[in-house]
Amino acid sequence: MRFEREIIEGKFDIIDRNLRFLEEFKTFAPDQFLKSYKDIQAAKYSLLEIMEACVDIANYIISAKGFRRAEEYSEMFRVLGEEGVIGKELASKLEDMARFRNLLVHRYGEIDDRRVLEIIKYNLGDVGEFEKEIEKFTQGE
């Protein structure tokens, strides 16, 4: 399979648009965030789009490079770590985010909205690091 950078760049656009949108929530106090159902829902959906785009990138690279098949979304990041596409520590953090994505999709009624704000404030840097490492990897392709 020919490696097409445009596919990854399109996913980066989705990630970057959502990261910019979530920036404003970083300044919110928990009580301010929890008061607005609209903000909570918007934040959750932006996180979901970010994770879907990251999973799509991981899946594309695994497929294009012929790496071993992952059985779960979270495992895709482990495969990228094993293959040296991203660092193993980052892979572990992204595995956790993929598990949170599964909660958003399948067990949405169990989500602690305070946790959503914590992820926005403290974990989105991992997504930026993912983009940097993928960019570095794709430059060699």
Phi and psi restraints in degrees (value plus and minus 20) as a CYANA .aco file:
   2 ARG   PHI     -95.6   -55.6
   2 ARG   PSI     116.1   156.1
   3 PHE   PHI    -102.8   -62.8
   3 PHE   PSI      99.6   139.6
   4 GLU   PHI    -131.4   -91.4
   4 GLU   PSI      87.5   127.5
   5 ARG   PHI     -81.2   -41.2
   5 ARG   PSI     -49.2    -9.2
   6 GLU   PHI     -80.6   -40.6
   6 GLU   PSI     -53.0   -13.0
   7 ILE   PHI     -83.3   -43.3
   7 ILE   PSI     -66.8   -26.8
   8 ILE   PHI     -88.4   -48.4
   8 ILE   PSI     -61.2   -21.2
   9 GLU   PHI     -81.3   -41.3
   9 GLU   PSI     -57.1   -17.1
  10 GLY   PHI     -83.2   -43.2
  10 GLY   PSI     -58.2   -18.2
  11 LYS   PHI     -90.2   -50.2
  11 LYS   PSI     -57.5   -17.5
  12 PHE   PHI     -79.0   -39.0
  12 PHE   PSI     -60.1   -20.1
  13 ASP   PHI     -79.2   -39.2
  13 ASP   PSI     -63.1   -23.1
  14 ILE   PHI     -83.6   -43.6
  14 ILE   PSI     -65.8   -25.8
  15 ILE   PHI     -80.5   -40.5
  15 ILE   PSI     -69.7   -29.7
  16 ASP   PHI     -83.2   -43.2
  16 ASP   PSI     -60.7   -20.7
  17 ARG   PHI     -80.5   -40.5
  17 ARG   PSI     -62.8   -22.8
  18 ASN   PHI     -93.5   -53.5
  18 ASN   PSI     -55.9   -15.9
  19 LEU   PHI     -82.1   -42.1
  19 LEU   PSI     -62.2   -22.2
  20 ARG   PHI     -82.3   -42.3
  20 ARG   PSI     -62.8   -22.8
  21 PHE   PHI     -80.7   -40.7
  21 PHE   PSI     -61.5   -21.5
  22 LEU   PHI     -95.3   -55.3
  22 LEU   PSI     -34.4     5.6
  23 GLU   PHI     -72.6   -32.6
  23 GLU   PSI     -63.4   -23.4
  24 GLU   PHI     -81.5   -41.5
  24 GLU   PSI     -49.5    -9.5
  25 PHE   PHI     -92.5   -52.5
  25 PHE   PSI     -39.5     0.5
  26 LYS   PHI     -82.0   -42.0
  26 LYS   PSI     -44.2    -4.2
  27 THR   PHI    -110.2   -70.2
  27 THR   PSI     -27.8    12.2
  28 PHE   PHI     -94.2   -54.2
  28 PHE   PSI     119.2   159.2
  29 ALA   PHI     -97.0   -57.0
  29 ALA   PSI     132.8   172.8
  30 PRO   PHI     -72.8   -32.8
  30 PRO   PSI     -63.3   -23.3
  31 ASP   PHI     -83.7   -43.7
  31 ASP   PSI     -58.7   -18.7
  32 GLN   PHI     -83.4   -43.4
  32 GLN   PSI     -64.5   -24.5
  33 PHE   PHI     -85.6   -45.6
  33 PHE   PSI     -65.6   -25.6
  34 LEU   PHI     -89.0   -49.0
  34 LEU   PSI     -38.0     2.0
  35 LYS   PHI     -93.5   -53.5
  35 LYS   PSI     -43.1    -3.1
  36 SER   PHI    -130.1   -90.1
  36 SER   PSI      84.1   124.1
  37 TYR   PHI     -78.6   -38.6
  37 TYR   PSI     -59.1   -19.1
  38 LYS   PHI     -82.2   -42.2
  38 LYS   PSI     -64.8   -24.8
  39 ASP   PHI     -85.1   -45.1
  39 ASP   PSI     -61.9   -21.9
  40 ILE   PHI     -80.4   -40.4
  40 ILE   PSI     -68.1   -28.1
  41 GLN   PHI     -85.2   -45.2
  41 GLN   PSI     -61.1   -21.1
  42 ALA   PHI     -83.5   -43.5
  42 ALA   PSI     -62.8   -22.8
  43 ALA   PHI     -84.1   -44.1
  43 ALA   PSI     -63.9   -23.9
  44 LYS   PHI     -81.1   -41.1
  44 LYS   PSI     -63.5   -23.5
  45 TYR   PHI     -87.9   -47.9
  45 TYR   PSI     -57.6   -17.6
  46 SER   PHI     -84.8   -44.8
  46 SER   PSI     -61.2   -21.2
  47 LEU   PHI     -81.9   -41.9
  47 LEU   PSI     -61.3   -21.3
  48 LEU   PHI     -81.9   -41.9
  48 LEU   PSI     -64.6   -24.6
  49 GLU   PHI     -82.8   -42.8
  49 GLU   PSI     -59.8   -19.8
  50 ILE   PHI     -80.5   -40.5
  50 ILE   PSI     -68.4   -28.4
  51 MET   PHI     -87.7   -47.7
  51 MET   PSI     -58.4   -18.4
  52 GLU   PHI     -81.2   -41.2
  52 GLU   PSI     -62.2   -22.2
  53 ALA   PHI     -85.8   -45.8
  53 ALA   PSI     -60.3   -20.3
  54 CYS   PHI     -83.9   -43.9
  54 CYS   PSI     -62.7   -22.7
  55 VAL   PHI     -83.3   -43.3
  55 VAL   PSI     -62.2   -22.2
  56 ASP   PHI     -80.9   -40.9
  56 ASP   PSI     -61.8   -21.8
  57 ILE   PHI     -82.3   -42.3
  57 ILE   PSI     -67.9   -27.9
  58 ALA   PHI     -79.8   -39.8
  58 ALA   PSI     -66.1   -26.1
  59 ASN   PHI     -82.2   -42.2
  59 ASN   PSI     -62.1   -22.1
  60 TYR   PHI     -82.1   -42.1
  60 TYR   PSI     -66.2   -26.2
  61 ILE   PHI     -85.2   -45.2
  61 ILE   PSI     -63.3   -23.3
  62 ILE   PHI     -78.6   -38.6
  62 ILE   PSI     -65.4   -25.4
  63 SER   PHI     -87.1   -47.1
  63 SER   PSI     -68.1   -28.1
  64 ALA   PHI     -84.2   -44.2
  64 ALA   PSI     -54.3   -14.3
  65 LYS   PHI    -114.0   -74.0
  65 LYS   PSI     -27.1    12.9
  66 GLY   PHI      52.7    92.7
  66 GLY   PSI       7.8    47.8
  67 PHE   PHI     -91.1   -51.1
  67 PHE   PSI     145.9   185.9
  68 ARG   PHI     -79.7   -39.7
  68 ARG   PSI     128.4   168.4
  69 ARG   PHI     -95.5   -55.5
  69 ARG   PSI     115.0   155.0
  70 ALA   PHI    -111.6   -71.6
  70 ALA   PSI     121.7   161.7
  71 GLU   PHI    -108.3   -68.3
  71 GLU   PSI     -42.4    -2.4
  72 GLU   PHI    -155.1  -115.1
  72 GLU   PSI     139.7   179.7
  73 TYR   PHI     -76.6   -36.6
  73 TYR   PSI     -65.3   -25.3
  74 SER   PHI     -81.9   -41.9
  74 SER   PSI     -53.3   -13.3
  75 GLU   PHI     -88.4   -48.4
  75 GLU   PSI     -43.6    -3.6
  76 MET   PHI     -78.5   -38.5
  76 MET   PSI     -58.6   -18.6
  77 PHE   PHI     -91.8   -51.8
  77 PHE   PSI     -53.7   -13.7
  78 ARG   PHI     -82.6   -42.6
  78 ARG   PSI     -62.6   -22.6
  79 VAL   PHI     -80.6   -40.6
  79 VAL   PSI     -65.1   -25.1
  80 LEU   PHI     -81.5   -41.5
  80 LEU   PSI     -57.0   -17.0
  81 GLY   PHI     -86.8   -46.8
  81 GLY   PSI     -63.9   -23.9
  82 GLU   PHI     -82.1   -42.1
  82 GLU   PSI     -54.1   -14.1
  83 GLU   PHI    -108.0   -68.0
  83 GLU   PSI     -20.2    19.8
  84 GLY   PHI      58.5    98.5
  84 GLY   PSI      -6.8    33.2
  85 VAL   PHI     -92.1   -52.1
  85 VAL   PSI     -61.6   -21.6
  86 ILE   PHI    -150.8  -110.8
  86 ILE   PSI     142.1   182.1
  87 GLY   PHI     -87.0   -47.0
  87 GLY   PSI     131.3   171.3
  88 LYS   PHI     -86.4   -46.4
  88 LYS   PSI     -55.2   -15.2
  89 GLU   PHI     -85.2   -45.2
  89 GLU   PSI     -64.5   -24.5
  90 LEU   PHI     -83.4   -43.4
  90 LEU   PSI     -60.5   -20.5
  91 ALA   PHI     -77.4   -37.4
  91 ALA   PSI     -62.6   -22.6
  92 SER   PHI     -83.6   -43.6
  92 SER   PSI     -61.7   -21.7
  93 LYS   PHI     -84.7   -44.7
  93 LYS   PSI     -60.1   -20.1
  94 LEU   PHI     -92.2   -52.2
  94 LEU   PSI     -49.4    -9.4
  95 GLU   PHI     -80.1   -40.1
  95 GLU   PSI     -63.0   -23.0
  96 ASP   PHI     -82.2   -42.2
  96 ASP   PSI     -61.5   -21.5
  97 MET   PHI     -85.9   -45.9
  97 MET   PSI     -56.1   -16.1
  98 ALA   PHI     -86.1   -46.1
  98 ALA   PSI     -55.6   -15.6
  99 ARG   PHI     -86.4   -46.4
  99 ARG   PSI     -58.1   -18.1
 100 PHE   PHI     -85.3   -45.3
 100 PHE   PSI     -57.7   -17.7
 101 ARG   PHI     -76.8   -36.8
 101 ARG   PSI     -62.0   -22.0
 102 ASN   PHI     -83.1   -43.1
 102 ASN   PSI     -56.6   -16.6
 103 LEU   PHI     -83.3   -43.3
 103 LEU   PSI     -64.5   -24.5
 104 LEU   PHI     -79.0   -39.0
 104 LEU   PSI     -58.1   -18.1
 105 VAL   PHI    -104.0   -64.0
 105 VAL   PSI     -63.7   -23.7
 106 HIS   PHI    -125.6   -85.6
 106 HIS   PSI     -46.7    -6.7
 107 ARG   PHI    -150.6  -110.6
 107 ARG   PSI      23.1    63.1
 108 TYR   PHI     -75.6   -35.6
 108 TYR   PSI     -47.9    -7.9
 109 GLY   PHI     -91.5   -51.5
 109 GLY   PSI     -32.9     7.1
 110 GLU   PHI    -119.6   -79.6
 110 GLU   PSI     -19.6    20.4
 111 ILE   PHI     -91.9   -51.9
 111 ILE   PSI     110.3   150.3
 112 ASP   PHI    -105.7   -65.7
 112 ASP   PSI      93.8   133.8
 113 ASP   PHI     -83.3   -43.3
 113 ASP   PSI     -45.0    -5.0
 114 ARG   PHI     -84.6   -44.6
 114 ARG   PSI     -55.9   -15.9
 115 ARG   PHI     -85.2   -45.2
 115 ARG   PSI     -56.4   -16.4
 116 VAL   PHI     -78.0   -38.0
 116 VAL   PSI     -67.7   -27.7
 117 LEU   PHI     -84.8   -44.8
 117 LEU   PSI     -59.0   -19.0
 118 GLU   PHI     -81.8   -41.8
 118 GLU   PSI     -62.4   -22.4
 119 ILE   PHI     -81.4   -41.4
 119 ILE   PSI     -63.7   -23.7
 120 ILE   PHI     -81.2   -41.2
 120 ILE   PSI     -63.5   -23.5
 121 LYS   PHI     -94.8   -54.8
 121 LYS   PSI     -54.7   -14.7
 122 TYR   PHI    -141.2  -101.2
 122 TYR   PSI     -31.0     9.0
 123 ASN   PHI    -139.6   -99.6
 123 ASN   PSI     -27.8    12.2
 124 LEU   PHI     -89.9   -49.9
 124 LEU   PSI     -37.9     2.1
 125 GLY   PHI     -80.6   -40.6
 125 GLY   PSI     -48.6    -8.6
 126 ASP   PHI     -84.0   -44.0
 126 ASP   PSI     -54.7   -14.7
 127 VAL   PHI     -88.7   -48.7
 127 VAL   PSI     -62.1   -22.1
 128 GLY   PHI     -81.5   -41.5
 128 GLY   PSI     -59.5   -19.5
 129 GLU   PHI     -85.5   -45.5
 129 GLU   PSI     -58.8   -18.8
 130 PHE   PHI     -78.7   -38.7
 130 PHE   PSI     -67.1   -27.1
 131 GLU   PHI     -78.7   -38.7
 131 GLU   PSI     -63.8   -23.8
 132 LYS   PHI     -82.3   -42.3
 132 LYS   PSI     -63.8   -23.8
 133 GLU   PHI     -90.1   -50.1
 133 GLU   PSI     -56.0   -16.0
 134 ILE   PHI     -87.8   -47.8
 134 ILE   PSI     -61.9   -21.9
 135 GLU   PHI     -77.8   -37.8
 135 GLU   PSI     -66.1   -26.1
 136 LYS   PHI     -82.1   -42.1
 136 LYS   PSI     -63.5   -23.5
 137 PHE   PHI     -83.4   -43.4
 137 PHE   PSI     -64.6   -24.6
 138 THR   PHI     -91.6   -51.6
 138 THR   PSI     -42.0    -2.0
 139 GLN   PHI     -84.8   -44.8
 139 GLN   PSI     -45.6    -5.6
 140 GLY   PHI    -104.2   -64.2
 140 GLY   PSI     -24.5    15.5
